[in-house]
């Protein structure tokens, strides 16, 4: 049970797609929690496990309402839903205006996500500024991954945001939250643009413990926008994400705790936990180091 936070500094570098593809390839039980105050993307991008529509009114807001007197693991799981392929998701705000309904719950979200017995949680925080409320959730994370593009403007904002967040996260402290950088870029630019981003990060005063490259692949990313593709496991995105996901999962593995026998399950009692008529996706297998395209 470990919380991995994924955020961006500016624009749309692919934080939501990164969270979804990592969740799909995660080697342990996982929940992808949408914690972007700008509003939910998953509800409009992904169909439900049965091919229907995800319930946009069930998710972070209903969890906040149910947990006013104390958040518990069973409340988190009872507010999750299964997207196509069997991925457990906790949908975010339907609109930015719903942020007032969440209020001061962000620190509590972080604590309960990090303590969700039997599950890791990958939280998509979206764009994080100096005062965005979801920043409070990062303090409970075992790892913060900042996603950026291999473009000068993106790198400038990345460096600035890491410097600001490090004041609270204290990544140099063994008890702080370590920071990693995920560069989304064309694999053909790996040797040049991606390495330049890594070098720029290395020159910072703030320690960045991990650096990864995730392939920019619009066709592969379409799978995580509800567009079904034959053999998505062969896409450049999924091939690059396998090794990256495996490494991230190993980083937080020491914090994972198996669920106790008889623990609450997110599936209804009458459900066997498997979507009717849908086989598991071929790319939902434990991550390995094969087919890696990330840079060192």
VOSEVEX-966367 format. One record per residue (C-alpha): y, z, x; residue in three letters. Coordinates in nm, 2 decimals. Layout:
<atoms>
       v       w       u  type
       Y       Z       X   ALA
...
</atoms>
This chain:
<atoms>
       v       w       u  type
    0.00    0.00    0.00   UNK
    0.29   -0.13    0.20   UNK
    0.62   -0.29    0.09   UNK
    0.73   -0.61    0.26   UNK
    1.09   -0.71    0.17   UNK
    1.20   -1.08    0.20   UNK
    1.57   -1.16    0.19   UNK
    1.82   -1.43    0.29   UNK
    2.18   -1.41    0.42   UNK
    2.33   -1.71    0.24   UNK
    2.24   -2.01    0.03   UNK
    1.89   -2.10   -0.07   UNK
    1.67   -2.11    0.24   UNK
    1.35   -2.05    0.04   UNK
    1.30   -1.68    0.01   UNK
    1.13   -1.70   -0.33   UNK
    0.90   -1.98   -0.22   UNK
    0.82   -1.78    0.09   UNK
    0.73   -1.47   -0.12   UNK
    0.51   -1.67   -0.35   UNK
    0.32   -1.86   -0.09   UNK
    0.26   -1.54    0.11   UNK
    0.15   -1.37   -0.21   UNK
   -0.10   -1.65   -0.29   UNK
   -0.25   -1.63    0.06   UNK
   -0.23   -1.25    0.10   UNK
   -0.57   -1.11    0.22   UNK
   -0.55   -0.79    0.01   UNK
   -0.45   -0.71   -0.35   UNK
   -0.08   -0.78   -0.38   UNK
    0.21   -0.78   -0.63   UNK
    0.51   -1.02   -0.58   UNK
    0.81   -0.83   -0.72   UNK
    1.12   -1.03   -0.80   UNK
    1.42   -0.81   -0.70   UNK
    1.70   -1.07   -0.69   UNK
    2.00   -0.95   -0.88   UNK
    2.10   -1.32   -0.94   UNK
    1.83   -1.35   -1.20   UNK
    1.46   -1.45   -1.22   UNK
    1.33   -1.78   -1.09   UNK
    0.96   -1.72   -1.12   UNK
    0.96   -1.70   -1.50   UNK
    1.10   -2.06   -1.52   UNK
    0.91   -2.19   -1.22   UNK
    0.55   -2.07   -1.27   UNK
    0.33   -2.08   -1.58   UNK
    0.12   -1.78   -1.68   UNK
   -0.25   -1.76   -1.58   UNK
   -0.36   -1.90   -1.92   UNK
   -0.12   -2.20   -1.88   UNK
    0.13   -2.05   -2.12   UNK
    0.47   -1.90   -2.05   UNK
    0.54   -1.58   -1.86   UNK
    0.72   -1.32   -2.07   UNK
    1.07   -1.31   -1.92   UNK
    1.15   -0.98   -2.10   UNK
    0.87   -0.79   -1.93   UNK
    0.92   -0.69   -1.57   UNK
    1.18   -0.51   -1.36   UNK
    1.40   -0.42   -1.66   UNK
    1.12   -0.28   -1.87   UNK
    0.99   -0.09   -1.56   UNK
    1.33    0.07   -1.52   UNK
    1.33    0.17   -1.88   UNK
    0.98    0.32   -1.87   UNK
    1.05    0.50   -1.54   UNK
    1.37    0.68   -1.63   UNK
    1.18    1.01   -1.61   UNK
    0.98    0.91   -1.30   UNK
    0.82    0.59   -1.17   UNK
    0.45    0.58   -1.13   UNK
    0.20    0.32   -1.00   UNK
    0.06    0.27   -1.35   UNK
    0.40    0.18   -1.49   UNK
    0.45   -0.08   -1.22   UNK
    0.11   -0.24   -1.29   UNK
    0.15   -0.23   -1.67   UNK
    0.47   -0.44   -1.63   UNK
    0.32   -0.70   -1.41   UNK
    0.18   -1.04   -1.53   UNK
   -0.05   -1.29   -1.38   UNK
    0.09   -1.63   -1.29   UNK
   -0.12   -1.95   -1.27   UNK
   -0.38   -1.90   -0.99   UNK
   -0.41   -1.52   -1.06   UNK
   -0.11   -1.40   -0.86   UNK
    0.03   -1.07   -1.00   UNK
    0.40   -1.09   -1.04   UNK
    0.67   -0.84   -1.15   UNK
    0.95   -1.06   -1.30   UNK
    1.31   -0.98   -1.22   UNK
    1.62   -0.98   -1.42   UNK
    1.66   -1.26   -1.68   UNK
    2.03   -1.27   -1.62   UNK
    2.26   -1.10   -1.36   UNK
    2.42   -0.91   -1.64   UNK
    2.09   -0.71   -1.68   UNK
    2.16   -0.55   -1.34   UNK
    2.34   -0.27   -1.52   UNK
    2.02   -0.18   -1.70   UNK
    1.86   -0.12   -1.36   UNK
    2.15    0.09   -1.23   UNK
    2.05    0.35   -0.97   UNK
    1.68    0.27   -0.98   UNK
    1.67    0.06   -0.67   UNK
    1.58    0.34   -0.42   UNK
    1.30    0.45   -0.67   UNK
    1.17    0.10   -0.69   UNK
    1.14    0.10   -0.31   UNK
    0.95    0.42   -0.30   UNK
    0.70    0.34   -0.58   UNK
    0.64   -0.02   -0.44   UNK
    0.56    0.12   -0.10   UNK
    0.33    0.38   -0.25   UNK
    0.15    0.15   -0.50   UNK
   -0.21    0.25   -0.44   UNK
   -0.45   -0.03   -0.38   UNK
   -0.18   -0.30   -0.36   UNK
    0.07   -0.43   -0.11   UNK
    0.40   -0.54   -0.26   UNK
    0.60   -0.84   -0.14   UNK
    0.96   -0.80   -0.28   UNK
    1.18   -1.11   -0.31   UNK
    1.53   -0.96   -0.27   UNK
    1.71   -1.30   -0.28   UNK
    2.05   -1.31   -0.11   UNK
    2.16   -0.98    0.03   UNK
    2.52   -0.90    0.10   UNK
    2.69   -0.59    0.25   UNK
    2.69   -0.41   -0.09   UNK
    2.42   -0.57   -0.29   UNK
    2.23   -0.30   -0.48   UNK
    1.88   -0.42   -0.38   UNK
    1.97   -0.32   -0.02   UNK
    1.86    0.03   -0.11   UNK
    1.50   -0.09   -0.17   UNK
    1.48   -0.21    0.20   UNK
    1.49    0.14    0.33   UNK
    1.14    0.20    0.19   UNK
    1.00   -0.13    0.33   UNK
    0.76   -0.14    0.62   UNK
    0.90   -0.47    0.72   UNK
    1.21   -0.68    0.63   UNK
    1.18   -1.06    0.67   UNK
    1.51   -1.25    0.68   UNK
    1.46   -1.61    0.58   UNK
    1.69   -1.88    0.72   UNK
    1.72   -2.25    0.78   UNK
    1.75   -2.41    1.13   UNK
    2.12   -2.49    1.07   UNK
    2.42   -2.34    1.26   UNK
    2.59   -2.20    0.95   UNK
    2.26   -2.04    0.84   UNK
    2.21   -1.88    1.18   UNK
    2.57   -1.74    1.19   UNK
    2.52   -1.57    0.85   UNK
    2.17   -1.45    0.96   UNK
    2.31   -1.28    1.27   UNK
    2.59   -1.12    1.08   UNK
    2.37   -0.99    0.80   UNK
    2.10   -0.85    1.04   UNK
    2.38   -0.66    1.22   UNK
    2.50   -0.51    0.90   UNK
    2.16   -0.42    0.76   UNK
    2.05   -0.27    1.09   UNK
    2.30    0.02    1.05   UNK
    2.09    0.15    0.76   UNK
    1.74    0.03    0.86   UNK
    1.76    0.15    1.22   UNK
    1.49   -0.10    1.35   UNK
    1.50    0.04    1.70   UNK
    1.37    0.37    1.57   UNK
    0.99    0.41    1.53   UNK
    1.05    0.55    1.18   UNK
    1.30    0.28    1.09   UNK
    1.23   -0.06    0.92   UNK
    1.14   -0.34    1.17   UNK
    1.31   -0.68    1.11   UNK
    1.15   -1.02    1.13   UNK
    1.30   -1.37    1.10   UNK
    1.14   -1.66    0.92   UNK
    1.28   -2.00    1.00   UNK
    1.21   -2.26    0.73   UNK
    1.23   -2.60    0.90   UNK
    1.07   -2.94    0.94   UNK
    0.77   -2.89    1.17   UNK
    0.91   -3.18    1.38   UNK
    1.20   -2.96    1.47   UNK
    0.99   -2.68    1.59   UNK
    1.04   -2.74    1.96   UNK
    1.42   -2.78    1.94   UNK
    1.60   -2.64    1.63   UNK
    1.35   -2.36    1.56   UNK
    1.35   -2.24    1.92   UNK
    1.73   -2.24    1.93   UNK
    1.73   -2.01    1.63   UNK
    1.48   -1.78    1.80   UNK
    1.70   -1.77    2.12   UNK
    2.01   -1.69    1.91   UNK
    1.82   -1.40    1.75   UNK
    1.70   -1.27    2.09   UNK
    2.05   -1.25    2.22   UNK
    2.15   -1.00    1.95   UNK
    2.19   -0.63    2.02   UNK
    1.97   -0.56    1.72   UNK
    1.60   -0.57    1.80   UNK
    1.42   -0.84    1.59   UNK
    1.05   -0.75    1.63   UNK
    0.90   -1.07    1.48   UNK
    0.98   -1.44    1.46   UNK
    0.80   -1.70    1.26   UNK
    0.83   -2.06    1.15   UNK
    0.74   -2.18    0.80   UNK
    0.72   -2.55    0.74   UNK
    0.99   -2.71    0.52   UNK
    0.78   -2.90    0.27   UNK
    0.93   -2.99   -0.07   UNK
    0.61   -3.14   -0.20   UNK
    0.40   -2.84   -0.10   UNK
    0.67   -2.61   -0.24   UNK
    0.64   -2.79   -0.58   UNK
    0.31   -2.60   -0.64   UNK
    0.52   -2.28   -0.66   UNK
    0.75   -2.44   -0.91   UNK
    0.46   -2.50   -1.16   UNK
    0.38   -2.86   -1.04   UNK
    0.01   -2.88   -0.99   UNK
   -0.11   -3.08   -0.69   UNK
   -0.46   -3.18   -0.58   UNK
   -0.57   -2.98   -0.28   UNK
   -0.25   -2.78   -0.22   UNK
   -0.43   -2.61    0.07   UNK
   -0.38   -2.94    0.26   UNK
    0.00   -2.92    0.23   UNK
    0.20   -2.86    0.54   UNK
    0.36   -2.56    0.38   UNK
    0.03   -2.38    0.30   UNK
   -0.12   -2.47    0.64   UNK
    0.18   -2.32    0.82   UNK
    0.19   -2.02    0.58   UNK
   -0.18   -1.92    0.65   UNK
   -0.13   -1.80    1.00   UNK
    0.22   -1.65    0.92   UNK
    0.08   -1.46    0.62   UNK
   -0.21   -1.33    0.83   UNK
    0.02   -1.19    1.09   UNK
    0.25   -1.03    0.84   UNK
   -0.05   -0.87    0.66   UNK
   -0.18   -0.73    0.99   UNK
    0.16   -0.58    1.08   UNK
    0.16   -0.37    0.76   UNK
   -0.22   -0.32    0.74   UNK
   -0.21    0.04    0.88   UNK
   -0.01    0.15    0.56   UNK
   -0.26    0.00    0.31   UNK
   -0.47    0.25    0.11   UNK
   -0.76    0.14   -0.10   UNK
   -0.74    0.23   -0.47   UNK
   -0.95    0.52   -0.59   UNK
   -1.24    0.45   -0.82   UNK
   -1.12    0.45   -1.17   UNK
   -0.76    0.38   -1.08   UNK
   -0.54    0.20   -1.33   UNK
   -0.58   -0.18   -1.34   UNK
   -0.31   -0.42   -1.44   UNK
   -0.56   -0.62   -1.65   UNK
   -0.61   -0.52   -2.02   UNK
   -0.93   -0.32   -2.08   UNK
   -1.08   -0.61   -2.27   UNK
   -1.00   -0.86   -2.00   UNK
   -1.23   -0.92   -1.70   UNK
   -0.93   -0.98   -1.48   UNK
   -1.00   -1.36   -1.45   UNK
   -0.79   -1.62   -1.63   UNK
   -1.01   -1.80   -1.89   UNK
   -1.11   -2.15   -1.79   UNK
   -0.93   -2.13   -1.46   UNK
   -1.11   -2.12   -1.12   UNK
   -0.93   -1.94   -0.83   UNK
   -0.71   -2.17   -0.64   UNK
   -0.87   -2.31   -0.33   UNK
   -0.59   -2.19   -0.11   UNK
   -0.62   -1.83   -0.23   UNK
   -0.84   -1.73    0.06   UNK
   -0.79   -1.47    0.33   UNK
   -0.54   -1.59    0.58   UNK
   -0.66   -1.70    0.92   UNK
   -0.51   -1.84    1.24   UNK
   -0.64   -2.19    1.18   UNK
   -0.40   -2.47    1.13   UNK
   -0.10   -2.27    1.24   UNK
    0.23   -2.45    1.29   UNK
    0.45   -2.15    1.35   UNK
    0.63   -2.10    1.68   UNK
    0.58   -1.81    1.91   UNK
</atoms>
